[in-house]
Amino acid sequence: MNRRQFSVGAGGAALSALSYSRVLGANERLGVALVGSGRRGREVMKAMLDTGRVELRCLCDVYDVQRRRAREALGVRAPETVALEEALARRDVDAVLIATPDHLHLDQTLAALKAGKHVYLEKPAVHRPEEGARLIAAARASGKVCQTGTQQRSGEHYRRAREEIFDPNKLGKVVLVRAVWSNFPWQARRIAPSPRPEGLDWERFLGGTKKIEYEAMRYDAWRYFPEYGGGLLSDILTHWADVAQWMMGESEPRSAVAAGGIYHLRDGRVNPDTVSAIIQYPGGWSLTFESTVLPILNERPSVVFQGTEGTLDIARDGYVFRPHKGEAATVRAAGSLETAHALDFLDAVKTGRRPSADIEIGVEACRPVHLARAAYWEKKGHG
């Protein structure tokens, strides 16, 4: 699509029957550009549309097939572009949802904030430790909302656990926190070699990373490679470490050790298919994380806090509090975390308040990730 075609489409895009109702009262809705229309981008965008308070104004992706998949999945025919700068230049775009590979997050978020757009940034907020301060400074200078995609922060049962269990210290001294979550089929796929598709802008995908010839696996399974993503330590540990740090009120981990490797999927990937990490905090507690992409089914993917007076097992579907003395209490989650997080973002844009997972919180959630990744690769480098 050239610039002229994009401009024409922006003025008169046809709408499906499903999307027509979403356009009614569109002037009162937040205009959003979806930047990165893969699986995760489509999921979060759907949650935004389901609120009835958002209008999808632009689809931006380096691959035309992904843009088509997003149109079909969301039931909306929005103007399209491969160029982020064109999406950001649109006056009808108030905010951007960035759901691209990790290595693109910094530059794309900085560009969006500079263009005066609010940002919903999928986790992990930053790919490298040095990026965090730049993002926070840019968000504060812009005056725009910058929400990160750790949706537990908008969960009512998570907030309830923080207020009713941790604030009154019903667990006693917590010294061990254990987080588990496995079985991720999208990170276990075998990607066969193939020629570069005509509709894929490979240079834009590479961004600031080393310029190399197209490889199907590097595009379609970018999480397998540390240049573009941190694998399990970024995708999964970010979520559970954020829960642990929130509940414990501590976000400056002191040290980490990590072990793991490619135990089964010897298909050309570089990031481990299985990993364990232990992160230590100055407050006198440790977070243990275990994860594999293999189909090992955890009874309950969750974060378990073990204290001297009780145990809390909290997951996306609710929590179980077991005091050492007294009856156990079970609280079930109500509603969708995706929708709740989308609503929190929209409310923050409307009122000007900080969102539940503000960029500073998102950067803090990456600190244990960076420590664990460094520990893993340093060990590997030393044989």
LODRENGU-331370 format. One record per residue (C-alpha): residue in one letter; x, y, z; residue number from 1. Coordinates in Angstrom, 1 decimal, always signed. Layout:
rest, east, north, up, nr
A, X, Y, Z, NUM
...
END
This chain:
rest, east, north, up, nr
M, +0.0, +0.0, +0.0, 1
N, +1.5, +3.4, -1.0, 2
R, +1.0, +6.7, +0.8, 3
R, -1.8, +7.8, -1.6, 4
Q, -3.8, +4.6, -1.1, 5
F, -3.4, +4.9, +2.6, 6
S, -4.7, +8.4, +2.7, 7
V, -7.7, +7.5, +0.6, 8
G, -8.5, +4.5, +2.8, 9
A, -8.3, +6.7, +5.9, 10
G, -11.0, +8.9, +4.7, 11
G, -13.6, +6.3, +3.7, 12
A, -13.0, +2.8, +4.9, 13
A, -15.8, +0.4, +4.4, 14
L, -17.2, -1.3, +7.5, 15
S, -18.6, -4.7, +8.2, 16
A, -22.0, -5.2, +9.9, 17
L, -20.2, -6.3, +13.1, 18
S, -18.1, -3.1, +13.2, 19
Y, -20.9, -0.7, +12.2, 20
S, -22.4, -0.6, +15.7, 21
R, -19.0, +0.3, +17.1, 22
V, -18.8, +3.4, +14.9, 23
L, -22.0, +4.9, +16.2, 24
G, -21.0, +7.7, +18.4, 25
A, -17.4, +7.3, +17.2, 26
N, -16.6, +10.9, +18.0, 27
E, -16.9, +10.0, +21.7, 28
R, -14.7, +7.0, +21.4, 29
L, -10.9, +6.8, +21.7, 30
G, -9.3, +6.3, +18.3, 31
V, -6.7, +3.5, +18.5, 32
A, -4.1, +2.3, +16.1, 33
L, -3.1, -1.4, +16.5, 34
V, +0.7, -1.6, +16.0, 35
G, +1.6, -5.3, +15.7, 36
S, -1.5, -7.3, +14.7, 37
G, -0.3, -10.8, +15.7, 38
R, -2.0, -13.1, +18.2, 39
R, -1.5, -11.0, +21.3, 40
G, -2.3, -7.7, +19.5, 41
R, -5.6, -9.1, +18.3, 42
E, -6.5, -10.4, +21.8, 43
V, -5.9, -7.1, +23.5, 44
M, -7.5, -5.1, +20.7, 45
K, -10.7, -7.3, +21.0, 46
A, -10.8, -6.5, +24.7, 47
M, -10.6, -2.8, +23.9, 48
L, -13.4, -3.0, +21.3, 49
D, -15.6, -5.0, +23.6, 50
T, -15.7, -2.1, +26.0, 51
G, -17.7, -0.1, +23.5, 52
R, -15.4, +2.9, +24.1, 53
V, -12.8, +2.4, +21.4, 54
E, -12.7, +2.7, +17.6, 55
L, -10.0, +0.9, +15.7, 56
R, -8.7, +3.6, +13.3, 57
C, -5.6, +2.0, +11.9, 58
L, -3.9, -1.4, +11.5, 59
C, -0.1, -1.2, +11.4, 60
D, +2.0, -4.3, +10.9, 61
V, +5.1, -5.2, +8.9, 62
Y, +3.3, -8.2, +7.3, 63
D, +0.1, -7.8, +5.1, 64
V, -1.1, -11.3, +6.1, 65
Q, -1.1, -10.4, +9.8, 66
R, -3.1, -7.2, +9.0, 67
R, -5.6, -9.4, +7.1, 68
R, -5.9, -11.8, +10.0, 69
A, -6.6, -8.9, +12.4, 70
R, -9.3, -7.6, +10.1, 71
E, -11.0, -11.0, +10.0, 72
A, -10.6, -11.7, +13.7, 73
L, -11.8, -8.3, +14.9, 74
G, -14.5, -7.9, +12.3, 75
V, -13.4, -4.5, +11.4, 76
R, -12.1, -3.0, +8.1, 77
A, -9.7, -0.3, +9.2, 78
P, -7.2, +1.6, +7.1, 79
E, -3.8, -0.2, +7.0, 80
T, -0.2, +0.7, +6.8, 81
V, +3.2, -1.0, +7.1, 82
A, +4.7, +2.3, +8.4, 83
L, +4.5, +3.3, +12.0, 84
E, +5.1, +7.0, +11.1, 85
E, +1.9, +7.0, +8.9, 86
A, -0.2, +5.5, +11.8, 87
L, +1.2, +8.1, +14.2, 88
A, +0.5, +11.0, +11.7, 89
R, -3.2, +10.3, +11.7, 90
R, -5.2, +12.9, +13.5, 91
D, -8.0, +10.5, +14.3, 92
V, -5.6, +8.2, +16.3, 93
D, -5.6, +9.2, +20.0, 94
A, -3.7, +6.2, +21.3, 95
V, -1.7, +3.2, +20.1, 96
L, -1.7, -0.4, +21.2, 97
I, +1.9, -1.7, +20.7, 98
A, +2.0, -5.5, +20.6, 99
T, +5.2, -6.0, +18.5, 100
P, +8.3, -8.1, +19.3, 101
D, +10.2, -6.9, +22.4, 102
H, +13.2, -5.4, +20.6, 103
L, +10.9, -2.8, +18.9, 104
H, +9.1, -1.6, +22.1, 105
L, +11.5, +1.2, +23.0, 106
D, +11.7, +3.0, +19.7, 107
Q, +8.0, +2.6, +18.9, 108
T, +6.9, +3.8, +22.3, 109
L, +9.2, +6.8, +22.2, 110
A, +7.8, +7.7, +18.7, 111
A, +4.2, +7.4, +19.8, 112
L, +4.7, +9.5, +22.9, 113
K, +6.6, +12.2, +20.8, 114
A, +3.6, +12.2, +18.4, 115
G, +1.3, +13.0, +21.3, 116
K, -0.4, +9.6, +21.5, 117
H, -1.4, +7.6, +24.6, 118
V, +0.2, +4.2, +24.7, 119
Y, -0.8, +0.7, +25.8, 120
L, +2.4, -1.2, +25.6, 121
E, +2.4, -5.0, +25.8, 122
K, +4.9, -6.6, +28.3, 123
P, +7.8, -6.8, +28.7, 124
A, +7.9, -3.0, +28.7, 125
V, +11.7, -3.0, +27.9, 126
H, +14.0, -5.5, +26.2, 127
R, +17.2, -4.2, +27.9, 128
P, +17.9, -2.8, +31.3, 129
E, +19.1, +0.6, +30.0, 130
E, +15.8, +1.3, +28.2, 131
G, +13.7, +1.7, +31.3, 132
A, +14.8, +5.2, +32.4, 133
R, +14.3, +6.5, +28.9, 134
L, +10.7, +5.3, +28.6, 135
I, +9.7, +6.6, +32.0, 136
A, +11.2, +10.0, +31.3, 137
A, +9.5, +10.2, +27.9, 138
A, +6.2, +9.2, +29.3, 139
R, +6.4, +11.8, +32.1, 140
A, +7.5, +14.6, +29.7, 141
S, +4.7, +13.8, +27.3, 142
G, +1.9, +14.0, +29.8, 143
K, +0.3, +11.0, +28.1, 144
V, -0.9, +7.7, +29.7, 145
C, +1.5, +4.8, +29.2, 146
Q, +0.0, +1.6, +30.4, 147
T, +1.8, -1.7, +30.3, 148
G, +0.3, -5.1, +29.6, 149
T, +0.5, -6.8, +33.0, 150
Q, -3.2, -7.2, +33.3, 151
Q, -3.2, -8.7, +36.8, 152
R, -2.8, -5.1, +38.1, 153
S, -6.4, -4.4, +37.1, 154
G, -7.8, -7.6, +38.6, 155
E, -10.2, -7.0, +41.5, 156
H, -9.2, -10.2, +43.3, 157
Y, -5.5, -9.3, +43.1, 158
R, -6.2, -5.9, +44.6, 159
R, -8.4, -7.5, +47.3, 160
A, -5.5, -9.9, +48.2, 161
R, -3.2, -6.9, +48.5, 162
E, -5.5, -5.0, +50.7, 163
E, -7.0, -7.8, +52.8, 164
I, -4.1, -10.2, +53.2, 165
F, -0.8, -8.3, +52.8, 166
D, -1.7, -4.9, +54.2, 167
P, -2.8, -6.4, +57.6, 168
N, +0.1, -9.0, +57.3, 169
K, -2.0, -12.1, +57.6, 170
L, +0.8, -14.3, +56.2, 171
G, +3.4, -13.3, +58.8, 172
K, +6.9, -13.3, +57.5, 173
V, +7.0, -14.4, +53.9, 174
V, +10.3, -15.9, +52.9, 175
L, +9.5, -18.0, +49.9, 176
V, +7.5, -17.2, +46.8, 177
R, +7.0, -19.8, +44.2, 178
A, +5.8, -19.1, +40.6, 179
V, +5.0, -21.8, +38.0, 180
W, +3.5, -21.7, +34.6, 181
S, +4.2, -24.0, +31.6, 182
N, +2.7, -25.4, +28.4, 183
F, +3.0, -22.7, +25.7, 184
P, +2.3, -24.4, +22.3, 185
W, +3.0, -21.2, +20.3, 186
Q, +6.6, -21.4, +21.6, 187
A, +7.0, -25.0, +20.7, 188
R, +6.2, -24.9, +17.0, 189
R, +8.6, -26.1, +14.3, 190
I, +9.0, -23.4, +11.6, 191
A, +10.0, -24.8, +8.2, 192
P, +12.4, -22.7, +6.1, 193
S, +10.6, -20.7, +3.4, 194
P, +11.2, -17.7, +1.1, 195
R, +10.5, -14.2, +2.4, 196
P, +6.8, -13.4, +1.7, 197
E, +6.3, -10.5, -0.7, 198
G, +4.1, -8.7, +1.8, 199
L, +6.6, -8.7, +4.6, 200
D, +8.9, -5.7, +5.4, 201
W, +11.8, -7.6, +6.8, 202
E, +13.9, -4.5, +7.4, 203
R, +11.2, -2.9, +9.6, 204
F, +11.0, -6.2, +11.6, 205
L, +14.7, -6.2, +12.3, 206
G, +14.6, -2.6, +13.6, 207
G, +17.8, -1.7, +15.3, 208
T, +19.1, -5.3, +15.4, 209
K, +21.8, -6.8, +13.2, 210
K, +20.9, -6.8, +9.5, 211
I, +20.7, -10.4, +8.3, 212
E, +19.0, -12.2, +5.5, 213
Y, +15.4, -13.3, +6.0, 214
E, +14.9, -16.5, +8.1, 215
A, +11.3, -17.8, +8.5, 216
M, +11.9, -18.9, +12.1, 217
R, +13.3, -15.6, +13.2, 218
Y, +10.2, -13.8, +12.0, 219
D, +7.5, -16.3, +12.8, 220
A, +9.0, -17.5, +16.1, 221
W, +11.0, -14.5, +17.2, 222
R, +10.6, -15.4, +20.9, 223
Y, +13.2, -18.2, +20.2, 224
F, +16.0, -15.7, +19.7, 225
P, +17.4, -13.3, +22.4, 226
E, +17.9, -10.5, +19.9, 227
Y, +14.2, -10.1, +19.6, 228
G, +12.7, -11.5, +22.8, 229
G, +13.6, -13.1, +26.1, 230
G, +11.5, -16.2, +25.8, 231
L, +10.0, -17.6, +28.9, 232
L, +12.0, -15.3, +31.2, 233
S, +10.4, -12.2, +29.5, 234
D, +7.0, -13.5, +28.5, 235
I, +6.1, -15.4, +31.6, 236
L, +8.3, -14.3, +34.5, 237
T, +7.4, -10.6, +33.8, 238
H, +3.8, -11.4, +34.8, 239
W, +4.4, -13.4, +37.9, 240
A, +7.3, -11.3, +39.2, 241
D, +5.1, -8.3, +38.9, 242
V, +2.5, -10.0, +41.1, 243
A, +5.2, -11.0, +43.7, 244
Q, +6.7, -7.5, +43.8, 245
W, +3.3, -5.8, +44.1, 246
M, +2.2, -8.0, +46.9, 247
M, +5.5, -7.8, +48.8, 248
G, +5.9, -4.1, +48.2, 249
E, +9.5, -4.5, +46.9, 250
S, +10.7, -4.0, +43.3, 251
E, +14.5, -3.8, +43.5, 252
P, +15.8, -7.4, +43.4, 253
R, +19.3, -7.9, +44.6, 254
S, +20.5, -11.0, +42.7, 255
A, +19.5, -14.0, +40.6, 256
V, +20.6, -17.4, +39.5, 257
A, +19.1, -19.3, +36.6, 258
A, +19.4, -22.7, +35.0, 259
G, +17.8, -24.4, +32.1, 260
G, +18.4, -25.0, +28.4, 261
I, +17.1, -26.6, +25.3, 262
Y, +16.0, -29.9, +26.8, 263
H, +13.9, -31.2, +24.0, 264
L, +13.1, -28.8, +21.1, 265
R, +16.4, -28.8, +19.2, 266
D, +15.0, -27.0, +16.2, 267
G, +17.3, -24.1, +15.8, 268
R, +16.0, -21.9, +18.7, 269
V, +18.5, -20.2, +21.0, 270
N, +16.4, -19.2, +24.0, 271
P, +15.7, -22.2, +26.4, 272
D, +12.6, -24.3, +26.2, 273
T, +12.8, -24.9, +29.9, 274
V, +14.1, -22.6, +32.6, 275
S, +14.3, -22.1, +36.4, 276
A, +15.3, -19.0, +38.3, 277
I, +15.7, -17.8, +41.8, 278
I, +15.6, -14.1, +42.5, 279
Q, +16.6, -12.7, +45.9, 280
Y, +15.3, -9.5, +47.4, 281
P, +16.9, -7.3, +50.1, 282
G, +13.7, -7.6, +52.2, 283
G, +14.6, -11.2, +53.1, 284
W, +12.6, -13.3, +50.6, 285
S, +13.2, -15.2, +47.4, 286
L, +11.1, -15.7, +44.3, 287
T, +11.5, -19.1, +42.6, 288
F, +10.3, -19.4, +39.0, 289
E, +9.8, -22.5, +36.9, 290
S, +8.6, -22.7, +33.3, 291
T, +8.7, -24.8, +30.2, 292
V, +7.1, -24.4, +26.8, 293
L, +6.6, -28.2, +26.8, 294
P, +3.1, -29.6, +27.6, 295
I, +3.6, -30.1, +31.3, 296
L, +0.3, -29.1, +32.9, 297
N, +0.6, -27.3, +36.2, 298
E, -2.3, -28.0, +38.5, 299
R, -2.6, -24.3, +38.9, 300
P, -0.4, -21.7, +37.1, 301
S, +0.0, -19.3, +40.0, 302
V, +2.1, -17.4, +42.5, 303
V, +2.3, -19.0, +46.0, 304
F, +3.4, -16.9, +49.0, 305
Q, +4.6, -19.0, +51.9, 306
G, +4.7, -17.2, +55.2, 307
T, +5.1, -18.1, +58.9, 308
E, +1.4, -17.6, +59.5, 309
G, -0.2, -18.7, +56.3, 310
T, -0.1, -19.4, +52.6, 311
L, -1.6, -17.6, +49.6, 312
D, -2.0, -19.2, +46.3, 313
I, -3.1, -16.6, +43.7, 314
A, -3.8, -17.0, +40.0, 315
R, -5.9, -15.4, +37.3, 316
D, -9.0, -17.3, +38.3, 317
G, -8.9, -16.3, +42.0, 318
Y, -7.0, -17.2, +45.2, 319
V, -6.9, -19.5, +48.2, 320
F, -5.7, -18.2, +51.5, 321
R, -4.8, -20.8, +54.1, 322
P, -4.0, -19.5, +57.5, 323
H, -2.1, -21.8, +59.9, 324
K, -4.9, -21.2, +62.4, 325
G, -8.4, -21.0, +61.2, 326
E, -10.4, -21.8, +58.0, 327
A, -9.2, -21.5, +54.5, 328
A, -10.8, -18.8, +52.3, 329
T, -11.4, -19.0, +48.6, 330
V, -12.0, -16.0, +46.4, 331
R, -13.0, -16.4, +42.7, 332
A, -12.2, -13.9, +40.0, 333
A, -15.0, -12.0, +38.5, 334
G, -14.9, -10.9, +34.8, 335
S, -12.1, -10.7, +32.3, 336
L, -8.7, -9.4, +33.2, 337
E, -8.2, -8.3, +29.6, 338
T, -11.4, -6.2, +29.7, 339
A, -10.7, -4.8, +33.1, 340
H, -7.2, -3.7, +32.0, 341
A, -8.5, -2.1, +28.9, 342
L, -11.1, -0.2, +30.9, 343
D, -8.4, +0.9, +33.3, 344
F, -6.4, +2.3, +30.4, 345
L, -9.4, +4.1, +29.0, 346
D, -10.4, +5.6, +32.4, 347
A, -6.8, +6.8, +32.8, 348
V, -6.9, +8.5, +29.5, 349
K, -10.3, +10.1, +30.3, 350
T, -9.3, +11.3, +33.8, 351
G, -5.6, +11.9, +33.4, 352
R, -4.8, +9.7, +36.4, 353
R, -2.0, +7.1, +36.4, 354
P, -3.1, +3.7, +35.1, 355
S, -2.9, +0.6, +37.2, 356
A, +0.1, -0.7, +35.4, 357
D, +1.9, +2.6, +34.7, 358
I, +5.1, +2.5, +32.7, 359
E, +7.1, +2.8, +35.9, 360
I, +5.5, -0.4, +37.2, 361
G, +6.1, -2.1, +33.9, 362
V, +9.8, -1.2, +34.0, 363
E, +10.0, -2.5, +37.6, 364
A, +8.5, -5.8, +36.5, 365
C, +11.4, -6.2, +34.1, 366
R, +14.1, -5.9, +36.7, 367
P, +14.0, -9.5, +37.9, 368
V, +13.7, -10.6, +34.3, 369
H, +16.9, -8.8, +33.3, 370
L, +18.7, -10.3, +36.3, 371
A, +17.5, -13.8, +35.5, 372
R, +18.4, -13.5, +31.8, 373
A, +21.9, -12.2, +32.6, 374
A, +22.4, -15.0, +35.1, 375
Y, +21.2, -17.6, +32.6, 376
W, +23.4, -16.4, +29.7, 377
E, +26.5, -15.8, +31.9, 378
K, +26.3, -19.3, +33.1, 379
K, +26.0, -20.6, +29.6, 380
G, +28.9, -18.4, +28.5, 381
H, +31.1, -19.9, +31.2, 382
G, +30.2, -23.5, +30.1, 383
END
